[in-house]
Amino acid sequence: MSLDASQLSAISRLFSSAVFREMAGKGKSPLFAKLLNELGSFSLSKLPRVADAFDAAFTILRAAGRRDEYIYRAALTHKVLLGTHSLNTASMLSEFRVGGCKADVAILNGTATVYEIKSERDSLSRLERQIEAYKTVFAKVFVIAGENHVDAVLASTSKDVGVMQLSNRYRIRTIRDTKDLPQRISPLAVLDSIRTDEARRILERLSVRLPNVPNTLLRAELEKVFAKLDAKSVHLAMVDTLKQTRNLLPLSALVDSLPSSLHAAALSLPVRKVDHSRLVKAVNTRMTQAAGWA
């Protein structure tokens, strides 16, 4: 199937947060209709429903050489979060801030594992800085890369960093396993990455007295407390806490109502519960009607 660069870009943008949030907020997406028009001679408009268009677009993008970050995020969602684990036992963090970096995907189960995505289209220029940042918060670090990057990632990362490859058949293959090293994390880095209410919960789990100070002074006092805590204990308490505060189980009904191509979006982009039915209705809209969204 021959697609030029502009058509491939339009198909990728169908899975953007902007399209997803328009559908949830308005029950339609003018951007979705605009992107369909940009496809020109290659059209998805003959498919029955919007859901079918998303699935067809996903199939196009997951071919080797066309994959963007969303395809990798979807692979981790289906094959790790919903495959190896489940929403009952694990949670997933997306775009989780660690220092000056944002972790693509982190999955919390018995430990905290971060996955840095380096798709075929990505550069490796920031990888070293990203890995060093993630080691301060997550016990296990993986890089999941395109085939064109695997050798370079293996050569440029330490042996405690896992390396995965998304195969041509859309399977995740572990090239080098990661090591579980919660003792290396920095309690202060954890504090910097979480909300104040989550920091309170961590201290409660560790039976550490909360600082009794005004809110304006609380973060500074929390830093003093966290600086003295044991790394492994903080890591375990962080995992248990974030599995509760970032719990994805309430989204299970929404996920079941969406096409598989949108599961990763549903679990990584915040959508208010009152907007769930509007989103489901939008993806089940007939394509003939969706063309008028523009």
C-alpha positions as CSV (number, residue, x, y, z in Angstrom):
1,M,0.0,0.0,0.0
2,S,1.6,3.2,-1.2
3,L,1.2,6.3,1.1
4,D,3.1,9.6,0.8
5,A,4.5,11.4,3.8
6,S,1.5,13.7,4.2
7,Q,-1.0,10.9,4.1
8,L,1.0,8.9,6.7
9,S,1.1,12.0,8.9
10,A,-2.7,12.4,8.7
11,I,-3.2,8.8,9.6
12,S,-0.9,9.1,12.6
13,R,-2.7,12.3,13.8
14,L,-6.0,10.4,13.9
15,F,-4.7,8.9,17.2
16,S,-3.7,12.3,18.6
17,S,-5.0,13.5,22.0
18,A,-6.7,16.3,20.2
19,V,-9.0,14.0,18.2
20,F,-9.7,11.8,21.2
21,R,-10.6,14.7,23.5
22,E,-12.8,16.3,20.9
23,M,-14.8,13.2,20.6
24,A,-15.1,12.9,24.4
25,G,-15.9,16.5,24.9
26,K,-18.2,17.2,21.9
27,G,-19.3,13.8,20.7
28,K,-17.6,14.5,17.4
29,S,-14.3,15.6,16.1
30,P,-13.9,18.3,13.3
31,L,-10.2,17.4,13.3
32,F,-11.0,13.8,12.6
33,A,-13.1,14.8,9.6
34,K,-10.3,17.3,8.4
35,L,-7.7,14.5,8.6
36,L,-9.9,12.2,6.5
37,N,-10.0,14.9,3.9
38,E,-6.2,15.2,3.9
39,L,-5.9,11.6,2.9
40,G,-7.0,12.5,-0.6
41,S,-7.2,9.5,-2.9
42,F,-6.5,7.1,0.0
43,S,-9.8,7.2,1.8
44,L,-11.2,5.5,5.0
45,S,-14.6,7.1,4.4
46,K,-16.1,4.0,2.8
47,L,-15.8,2.0,6.0
48,P,-19.0,1.6,8.1
49,R,-18.2,3.4,11.4
50,V,-15.6,5.7,12.9
51,A,-14.4,2.7,15.0
52,D,-13.7,0.8,11.8
53,A,-11.7,3.7,10.4
54,F,-9.5,3.8,13.6
55,D,-8.9,0.0,13.3
56,A,-8.0,0.3,9.6
57,A,-5.7,3.2,10.3
58,F,-4.0,1.3,13.2
59,T,-3.4,-1.7,10.9
60,I,-1.6,0.6,8.4
61,L,0.5,2.3,11.1
62,R,1.7,-0.9,12.8
63,A,3.5,-2.1,9.6
64,A,7.3,-1.9,10.2
65,G,8.7,1.4,9.0
66,R,5.5,3.3,9.7
67,R,5.2,3.0,13.4
68,D,5.0,6.0,15.6
69,E,5.0,6.3,19.4
70,Y,1.3,5.4,19.7
71,I,1.8,2.0,18.1
72,Y,4.4,1.2,20.7
73,R,2.2,2.5,23.5
74,A,-0.6,0.3,22.2
75,A,1.7,-2.8,22.1
76,L,2.7,-2.3,25.7
77,T,-0.9,-1.7,26.7
78,H,-2.2,-4.9,25.0
79,K,0.7,-7.2,25.5
80,V,2.0,-6.2,29.0
81,L,-0.7,-4.3,30.9
82,L,-3.7,-6.2,29.6
83,G,-1.7,-9.3,28.5
84,T,0.8,-10.2,31.2
85,H,-1.1,-8.3,33.9
86,S,-4.6,-6.9,34.2
87,L,-6.4,-3.7,35.3
88,N,-7.2,-5.6,38.6
89,T,-3.6,-6.0,39.5
90,A,-1.6,-3.3,37.7
91,S,-1.8,0.3,36.7
92,M,-0.1,2.3,33.9
93,L,1.3,5.8,34.0
94,S,1.7,7.7,30.8
95,E,3.9,10.8,30.2
96,F,5.0,10.6,33.9
97,R,7.3,13.4,34.8
98,V,10.7,12.5,36.2
99,G,13.0,15.4,36.6
100,G,13.2,17.2,33.3
101,C,12.0,14.1,31.4
102,K,8.6,12.5,30.7
103,A,8.5,8.7,30.9
104,D,6.5,7.3,28.0
105,V,4.9,4.4,29.8
106,A,5.4,3.0,33.3
107,I,3.6,-0.1,34.6
108,L,3.1,-0.7,38.3
109,N,2.6,-4.3,39.5
110,G,4.8,-5.8,42.2
111,T,7.4,-3.2,41.2
112,A,7.6,-0.2,39.0
113,T,8.8,-0.7,35.4
114,V,9.4,2.2,33.0
115,Y,9.4,1.8,29.2
116,E,11.1,4.4,27.1
117,I,9.9,4.2,23.5
118,K,12.3,4.7,20.6
119,S,10.2,4.1,17.5
120,E,11.7,3.9,14.0
121,R,11.0,7.6,13.6
122,D,12.8,8.7,16.9
123,S,16.2,9.9,17.6
124,L,18.4,8.4,20.4
125,S,20.0,11.8,21.2
126,R,18.3,12.2,24.6
127,L,18.3,8.5,25.6
128,E,21.3,8.6,28.1
129,R,19.8,11.5,30.0
130,Q,16.3,9.9,30.1
131,I,17.7,6.6,31.4
132,E,19.6,8.2,34.2
133,A,16.5,10.1,35.2
134,Y,14.3,7.1,35.2
135,K,16.7,5.1,37.4
136,T,16.0,7.6,40.2
137,V,12.3,6.6,40.4
138,F,11.8,3.2,38.8
139,A,13.4,-0.1,39.9
140,K,13.2,-1.6,36.3
141,V,14.0,0.3,33.1
142,F,13.4,-0.9,29.6
143,V,13.9,0.7,26.2
144,I,11.5,-0.6,23.6
145,A,12.9,0.2,20.2
146,G,12.5,-0.2,16.5
147,E,14.8,-2.8,14.8
148,N,16.9,0.1,13.4
149,H,17.8,1.2,16.9
150,V,18.3,-2.0,18.8
151,D,22.1,-2.4,18.3
152,A,22.7,1.3,19.2
153,V,20.6,1.0,22.3
154,L,22.4,-2.1,23.4
155,A,25.7,-0.5,22.9
156,S,24.9,2.8,24.6
157,T,23.0,1.5,27.8
158,S,24.3,-0.4,30.8
159,K,23.5,-4.0,31.3
160,D,20.9,-3.3,34.0
161,V,18.8,-1.6,31.4
162,G,16.4,-3.9,29.5
163,V,16.1,-3.7,25.7
164,M,12.9,-4.8,23.8
165,Q,12.1,-4.9,20.1
166,L,8.7,-4.6,18.5
167,S,9.0,-7.3,15.7
168,N,7.7,-7.1,12.2
169,R,4.8,-9.3,13.3
170,Y,3.9,-6.8,16.1
171,R,5.3,-8.9,18.9
172,I,7.4,-7.7,21.8
173,R,10.7,-9.5,22.0
174,T,13.0,-9.1,24.9
175,I,16.6,-8.7,23.6
176,R,18.1,-8.1,27.0
177,D,16.2,-8.3,30.3
178,T,16.3,-5.6,32.9
179,K,17.3,-5.8,36.5
180,D,15.1,-5.0,39.5
181,L,17.0,-2.5,41.5
182,P,14.7,-0.5,43.9
183,Q,17.7,0.3,46.1
184,R,19.1,2.7,43.6
185,I,16.1,5.1,43.4
186,S,16.2,8.5,45.0
187,P,13.4,9.2,47.5
188,L,13.7,12.9,46.7
189,A,13.3,12.2,43.0
190,V,10.1,10.2,43.8
191,L,8.8,13.1,45.8
192,D,9.5,15.5,43.0
193,S,7.4,13.3,40.6
194,I,4.3,12.8,42.7
195,R,1.5,14.9,44.1
196,T,1.5,16.1,47.7
197,D,-1.5,13.8,48.6
198,E,0.5,10.9,47.3
199,A,3.5,11.9,49.3
200,R,1.3,11.9,52.4
201,R,0.1,8.4,51.7
202,I,3.6,7.1,51.3
203,L,4.6,8.5,54.7
204,E,1.5,6.9,56.2
205,R,2.4,3.5,54.7
206,L,5.9,3.9,56.2
207,S,4.5,5.0,59.6
208,V,6.4,8.2,59.3
209,R,4.8,11.3,61.0
210,L,3.6,13.9,58.6
211,P,5.1,17.4,59.0
212,N,2.6,19.6,60.9
213,V,3.2,22.9,59.0
214,P,1.1,25.3,56.9
215,N,0.6,24.2,53.2
216,T,3.0,26.9,52.0
217,L,5.9,25.1,53.9
218,L,4.8,21.5,53.4
219,R,6.8,20.6,50.3
220,A,10.0,21.9,51.9
221,E,9.3,19.9,55.0
222,L,8.5,16.8,53.0
223,E,11.9,17.1,51.3
224,K,13.6,17.0,54.6
225,V,11.6,13.9,55.6
226,F,12.1,12.0,52.3
227,A,15.8,12.7,52.2
228,K,16.2,10.5,55.3
229,L,14.0,7.5,54.1
230,D,15.2,4.1,52.8
231,A,15.1,3.9,49.0
232,K,13.6,0.4,48.8
233,S,10.9,1.2,51.3
234,V,10.0,4.3,49.5
235,H,9.8,2.5,46.2
236,L,7.5,-0.2,47.5
237,A,5.3,2.4,49.2
238,M,5.2,4.4,45.9
239,V,4.1,1.4,43.9
240,D,1.3,0.6,46.4
241,T,0.2,4.2,46.6
242,L,0.2,5.0,42.9
243,K,-1.7,1.7,42.1
244,Q,-4.5,3.2,44.2
245,T,-4.3,6.9,43.2
246,R,-3.8,6.1,39.5
247,N,-6.0,3.1,39.4
248,L,-7.3,2.3,35.9
249,L,-10.0,-0.3,36.8
250,P,-12.8,2.3,36.6
251,L,-12.0,2.6,32.9
252,S,-12.5,-1.1,32.2
253,A,-16.1,-0.6,30.9
254,L,-15.0,2.2,28.6
255,V,-12.1,0.1,27.2
256,D,-14.5,-2.7,26.5
257,S,-16.8,-0.3,24.6
258,L,-14.0,1.0,22.3
259,P,-12.2,-0.6,19.4
260,S,-8.9,-2.2,20.3
261,S,-7.0,0.4,18.4
262,L,-8.2,3.0,21.0
263,H,-7.5,1.1,24.2
264,A,-4.1,2.7,24.7
265,A,-5.6,6.2,24.2
266,A,-8.4,5.4,26.7
267,L,-6.0,4.3,29.3
268,S,-3.5,7.1,28.9
269,L,-5.6,10.2,28.2
270,P,-7.8,11.5,31.0
271,V,-11.5,11.6,30.1
272,R,-14.2,12.5,32.6
273,K,-16.6,9.7,33.4
274,V,-19.5,12.0,32.3
275,D,-17.9,12.0,28.8
276,H,-17.5,8.3,28.4
277,S,-20.9,7.7,26.8
278,R,-20.3,10.7,24.4
279,L,-17.0,9.2,23.3
280,V,-18.5,5.7,22.8
281,K,-21.3,7.3,20.7
282,A,-18.7,9.2,18.6
283,V,-16.7,6.1,17.7
284,N,-19.8,4.3,16.7
285,T,-21.0,7.1,14.4
286,R,-21.5,6.1,10.8
287,M,-18.7,7.4,8.6
288,T,-21.2,9.1,6.3
289,Q,-22.3,11.2,9.2
290,A,-18.7,11.8,10.6
291,A,-17.7,13.3,7.3
292,G,-20.0,16.2,8.2
293,W,-18.2,16.9,11.5
294,A,-15.9,19.3,9.6
